[in-house]
Amino acid sequence: MLTANEYLDSRFPQFEPELRALLAQHCVVRPLKAGEKMLQTGQYFRSTMLVAEGRAKLYREGEEGGEFFMYYLEPGQACALSMVCSDRQQSSEVMAVAEEDTVVLLLPLDLMDDLMRQFRSWYYFVIETYRSRYEELLVVIDHVIFKGMDERLEFYLKNQYDKLQKRDLSITHQQIANDLNTSREVISRLLKKMEQQGRLVLHRNYIEWRG
């Protein structure tokens, strides 16, 4: 595992050297194992989180215990919700889980106001974080409202391929069903149909995406 300085230099080169030095001085480097929760629904924010390594999934939990996949957090990105809640005592309305072994940098919330005032690169980083998360949520909403499950599944798998840059997707039918808030039976039927169309190949432990 790298030091905070090394992570900041490699993942956040757009920050001024003075800003990176300040963040390294105050942040905590936190490793997470694959499957470990980074954030839970109802948890109060104590830090803003920057992703240094790995990949995290954000979910919205339903009142009856269901989960709905929202978007991924990749290296060089930040949790927008922790920034939104930096100036007030608010709890999280989403859950974040490490998709693979992940490292995050935790920054105290009481730094946020000073960072916004003192460093232009941080100000633009926060604005860009809000914008990109908003656009991702619009895509999710569009698919939920206007697309059928077959189109949502195709978009989901293509997104997996685009993010991971590999055709062998190590994901189960049940995991996909959880992310798309449907049943495993529906996903299995649609995957079989896509296989018949030549869009993918179903293997025992992974899906080979052909696009």
Protein Blocks (a to p, Z undefined) as FASTA:
>chain_A
ZZfklmmmmmmmmbcfklmmmmmmmmccddddehiafbdghiacfbdcddfbhcdddddd
dfkopacdfbdcdehiacfklmmmmmbccddfbdcddfbdcddddddfklmmmmmmmmmk
lmmmmmmmmmmmmmmmmmmmmmmmmpcfklmmmmmmmmmmmmnopabdcddfklmmmmno
pafklmmmmmmmmmmnopaccdfkbccdeZZ
